[in-house]
Amino acid sequence: MNKVVVPIGPQHPLLKEPMSFLISLEGEQVVDSVLRLGYVHRGIEKLAQQRTYIQNVYLIERICGICSHIHTTTYCQAVETLLGLEVPKRGLYIRTLLCELERIHSHLLWLGVLSKNIGLDTIFMYAWRDREIVLNLMEEISGGRVSHAVNVIGGVRVDLDAMHIATLQNGLAELNDRVEELTRSIEHDRSFAARTRGIGKLTLEDVKRFCVVGPVARASGLNIDLRRDAPYGAYRDFEMEVPIMDQGDVWARSMVRMYETVQAIRLSRRIVEALPEGAVSVKAPRKVPQGEIVSRAEAPRGEVFYYVRSDGTQVPARLKVRTPTLTNLITLSKQLKDVQMADVSSVIAGVDLCIACADR
Amino acid sequence: MKMEDIVNDLMATLGLDNLQTMLGIPDDEQVIHLPAAQLLTAVEKLLELGVWHLSAITCLQEKCFILLYHFWCFGNLTLRVEVAEGTPCIRSVSALIPGAEYYEREIREMYGIEFEGLTNPSSLFLPDNWHAGYPMRTTDEQNAVAGENERKNGMQGGTS
């Protein structure tokens, strides 16, 4: 049978960000796919080597428009450790709270994208309606819906007063009910299952070989989560269960993300309840002593990795960023192999790609 | 198996004695210095010991190129390998760890290090008509030379 090559992207209604797939089909079946990145490459690693540590907080925040806070968290905790700073506990709690709010926001955004891609517009509208609650909460705290600029080297720049805490408690309670209902809905929805079960499968062996991270790995039975396995920030003070599934398909990834959203809401409520008193930041010197450091954190899409090398000046000698999407992307060709063309949208959305992160 | 035991086992097997510590979050990172010729043996041994997750490969440019292979498996470990300048080349680990392919392709594009055995060496990030050398290299002179070589040799990535 003759092969037909279908280009998807760099600009395509299926993709929310620019990337390119060349999908080879035999009939309706995908036999090969070639992927190309770089359409939103901004050279952030190079730019970071020309800016001071403080300027870099704001540059790095712009790596991603969804998980901006986790990037600055990973970077700031690296620089703080190089400086030997101890961030006040209240600062760490607020920082971690934002990480969890961002996870809720990211997972609800992903649910909307997946639902839209597979034609379930009702779930898309519910998911994005409910996402507004968490965006409003983040705006209430930081002044920004997606770029929060909350992290500074030495802590956070915002404090929570009684009014913030009341707003957070009310908002999170409302969100908890909505997300639990959404989770129940898609758990038992036959249309959702028909478009996601058995699609884009990855085995446990696959996810280990391809160094896959985050919900995609956990949906294939890999029990890893840095928040539990290598806790940082306020995660040291909270025990948590990690949702794991072993089917390895788009359905399992969806369920893992939904359970994680429910858990993130609960964790956020616990952080707000246990918020310690005190300062939120300490003053940081501008020059960073000579040294190198590796920093890891659990972003909504999995492990994010930073390497910072200092030569004793105000400007980093090297800043390396590895985002979870880059590692998860490599499995796409394997996931797309042998699926029907109509399921390509489900597989792509199931990975929860963030192209701006992968490109940097 | 604890990461400490893994490090000891690896160093004893390869006859290495250069172990350092690097800062890490939440735990410090063990850094093993090893010659480029022993890289694949070391990675094979790590896989055998159950360390499967390669978080990233960092490339540094100092007097020579330095590659840092950052592993994580309920503990941190970095392999540090030096690659001579000139026509830098090292064996690819992507046959052992397929997840390393994108890391190596990125370093190849940005620093001009060749990875011997890399199954798909085409461009991942840079445009097909990129002729401005290796963007992450530190000296302009090197960039200009590399760009000139690329133009002469037609080394730009394919259509993929």
Contacts between the chains, C-beta under 8 A, distances in Angstrom:
chain1	res1	chain2	res2	distance
A	22	B	160	7.4
A	34	B	160	4.5
A	36	B	123	7.9
A	36	B	124	7.0
A	36	B	160	6.6
A	37	B	124	5.5
A	37	B	125	5.5
A	38	B	123	7.5
A	38	B	124	6.8
A	38	B	125	3.8
A	38	B	126	6.1
A	38	B	127	6.8
A	41	B	125	5.1
A	41	B	126	7.8
A	43	B	135	6.5
A	45	B	136	6.9
A	46	B	135	6.1
A	46	B	136	6.1
A	77	B	25	5.4
A	78	B	25	6.4
A	81	B	23	5.6
A	81	B	25	6.0
A	82	B	23	6.6
A	208	B	52	4.5
A	208	B	53	7.4
A	209	B	52	7.4
A	209	B	97	7.0
A	209	B	98	5.2
A	209	B	99	6.6
A	210	B	98	5.5
A	210	B	99	4.2
A	211	B	52	7.5
A	211	B	53	5.4
A	211	B	54	5.3
A	211	B	55	7.4
A	211	B	97	6.7
A	211	B	99	3.1
A	211	B	100	7.5
A	212	B	99	7.2
A	224	B	53	7.9
A	229	B	74	5.9
A	230	B	26	5.2
A	230	B	27	6.7
A	230	B	72	7.8
A	230	B	74	7.7
A	231	B	26	6.3
A	232	B	25	5.5
A	232	B	26	5.0
A	236	B	26	7.8
A	291	B	23	6.2
A	292	B	22	5.5
A	292	B	23	6.9
A	293	B	22	6.8
A	293	B	23	4.0
A	293	B	24	6.4
A	293	B	25	7.2
A	294	B	22	6.4
A	294	B	23	7.4
A	294	B	24	4.5
A	294	B	25	7.2
A	294	B	29	5.1
A	294	B	70	6.1
A	294	B	76	6.6
A	294	B	78	7.2
A	295	B	24	7.3
A	295	B	25	4.4
A	296	B	24	7.9
A	296	B	25	6.5
A	296	B	55	6.9
A	296	B	72	6.8
A	297	B	25	7.9
A	303	B	55	6.5
A	303	B	72	7.4
A	305	B	55	4.8
A	305	B	56	4.8
A	305	B	70	6.8
A	307	B	56	7.1
A	307	B	58	4.7
A	307	B	68	7.0
A	307	B	70	7.1
A	309	B	60	6.9
A	318	B	58	7.3
A	318	B	60	5.7
A	320	B	56	6.6
A	320	B	58	4.3
A	322	B	55	6.5
A	322	B	56	3.7
A	322	B	103	7.5
A	326	B	102	5.7
A	326	B	103	8.0
A	327	B	99	5.9
A	327	B	102	7.4
A	329	B	102	7.1
A	330	B	98	7.2
A	330	B	99	6.0
A	330	B	101	6.2
A	330	B	102	5.3
A	359	B	125	6.7
